[in-house]
C-alpha cells in the first residue's frame, strides 16, 4: 500500500484490530481477531455469553491489556498510548455510573472536571449537552427522580462531555422502555450524522442490531460474521424452515438421511435452511406423514444468521442481563 493510501485508510478508520488475542490463563477469550470500524459508523458487536465481546469492550476502553496483537482507536494504540485513547473515547457501561444524589448538571460538571474543563467553557458544554439530550428543564433536579430513559440520557451526555471521536456503549438500552430506546437510537443517528462520531454498541435486541450500519458476530473469541444486516441475511440464502415434532431428534435424523441435508434441533424444533422451501416442506410432509405437528417457512433474519454462525439463539433467557 502506498503512503497516500495508508494515510487515507487511517483517516477513514476509527477502530482497527490486528490479530488481537487475550487469554485468561488457559482459556482463550479473543482469538486472533482482526477487523476495522469506519469513522462515523454505527457498528454493532454481537455474540453469546463467552464470545469475547465483553473482553474486547474492556480492551478498547483501556481497562485491560491484550495478550497479543494490536487495538488502535483513532490512531492511538490502546497498549502504548492508553491516555490518548481515553481522550478520544466516550464510554457508557451497562451498569449505571451516574450519582443519583446529584443533579443532572452536577453529574456533568464532575465529568467535565475529570477532563480538565473549567469555568465558562465547562458551563457552556453542560448547557449544550443537556440541550442535546433534552434535559435542559431538568438540569437542577436530582437524577434519582428521573425515569430509566432520562437517566440513560445523562449517561450519554457524560460520555460526550469531552467531545470524543468514538462512543462505546455496552448494552445501553438495558431496562429502557420501547419509547426510550427509540429516542436513544434517534440521538445516536444524529450524533453520527451531525458530529461524525463513531459509535460501537453491544446489544441483545434484534431490532437494534438491524439499525446498525454494520455488525460483527463473535463466537468463542473468533469473528464468524461481518457485514451490513442485509449482507449477512443474504449469506444464509434460501428459506428458513422450522418443524415442530413430537420426536424432533428422530425427525431430524430421518430428514438428513432421506434428503441429504443437515438439519439441527434447536429448542426442541427441527431447523434448516434450503432453497425453494415451500416445495421442500411438501416433500417432507409426504415422506413422514403424521410426524410433523406444525411448520413454518420464512426468509432469513439476523436471528437466523446468528444461529447459523454460533449455534445459539440471539439471546436466550439464561443469557439475559
PyMOL commands that set and color helices and strands:
alter all, ss='L'
color gray80, all
select helices_A, chain A and resi 3-12+53-60+82-88+104-114+119-132+136-138+143-145+148-159+178-195+206-211+229-236+248-259+277-287+302-310+317-319
alter helices_A, ss='H'
color red, helices_A
select strands_A, chain A and resi 13-24+27-38+42-47+68-73+76-77+89-92+166-170+198-202+214-219+222-227+239-245+264-266+269-274+292-299
alter strands_A, ss='S'
color yellow, strands_A
deselect
rebuild
show_as cartoon
